[in-house]
Amino acid sequence: MNSPVNEAHPPHDHRDLGRDLDLFAGDPLVGSGLPLWLPAGSVIRDELERLARDIARADGCVGVHTPVLGKRALFEKSGHWAKFATDMFPPMALGDEAPGDQLVLRPANCPHHAMVYAARQHSYRELPLRFNELAPMFRAERSGVVSGLTRVRQINLDDTHVFCRPDQVADEAERALRSALHAQRVLGMPVDYVRLSLPDADPGQLGDPARWAEAAEALRQACAAVDLASYGLEVVEAPGEAAFYGPKLDLQVIDGNARLAGSPRSIGGAERGRTSRGVGETIATVQLDFVQPQRFDLVYDGPDGSEHQVVMIHRGTVGSMERVTAALLERYAGRMPLWLNPIQLRVLPVSETVDDVARGFVDALVARGLRAELDASGSLGARIRASRARRDYAFAVLGESEAVDGSVQVNDVFAGYRGSVQRGAVVDILTDAYAARCALSWPPTPAE
Ligand SMILES: [Zn+2]
């Protein structure tokens, strides 16, 4: 289990860390709310995308790719246009087409995934189907409110939509909840409680009240099956917090960063948002939806030979790349866990005579898929300070005696000075911990 460097320190601002560690940047010519991920930041994002994909595949989700554009008519049909047009970028008119044929940047990925389902006829025997995509969606945030990675105009979301029969809803909700809890555990992000968001009397909520009640009951069953108490979590029911298309389970963090708390409301499966009635920040979500299948006429062929309406479940597991990167940077004060860290081991030769041995060690690490770099210029003290300042996961010092005996002197950001470790063992320890996305387990030092 990863743990932050120092629980007592207040969280660092991810915008400062992003600048100081060369993770991401903005440019007025590109536009506000449109961060550029620099190479080191892209390492973090690629690792998060890989985690999202690994969890989704292990959970029986299949990958899909869908366009970021869609006709305005698609979002009129889904209901997004009526609810969220002011949060969307204006439609693009290419010629003299009818308004419904104008293209818009999607405010949510759900309608496209509904169309993936609709592209084929389905039998009750092939359900559930789970479609996963690391999918970009868009918000027309005003330039005054965009900030760092937490208020952006393009949100890259780990987004899954499940299509199942009504009798599969509780099992699918349980599976989604387990995946979300697993993802947060791997990330080392605490979850404070699970919120069951229910409707209030809002006439804006769509659909049949009896189905809403059934859906809420299925979510309660899922919570019971997962045994949240074993995670130290309880379920808090929150009337009035449901999405416009159905009730949902949200993994909540109470003391999200104050800035994160300013996020706008959820739009169709997006994970972010603290509303006036909610407490804390939502970091993952499981949302039932009886409305989209109705609007898009999404059906399956039942055992009775007739068509039945499918149930849609929106799942957010890792979350949006932007929000989770910001939260992780602040939680770890920029010192990212091994599997996420842009530099897993910095190798520091003490003198020029051992440069070649050090370079060979770096090559051996890189050949195993690890992120290692040689730093040979300047005084050793300055290079150690630079490695710490860059928040490298670990550094290894190689002097003349180490060159001869096959070892390095290791310092690990989380575990401190680890003494002399054989270079072959360092490669194996790093490789195993990286593959398992866990902290390093070094051999005991002589003092231990
Ligand atoms: Zn969705």
Residues whose N, C-alpha, C, O or C-beta is under 5 A from the ligand:
A	BS01	ZN	C110 G268 G269 H314
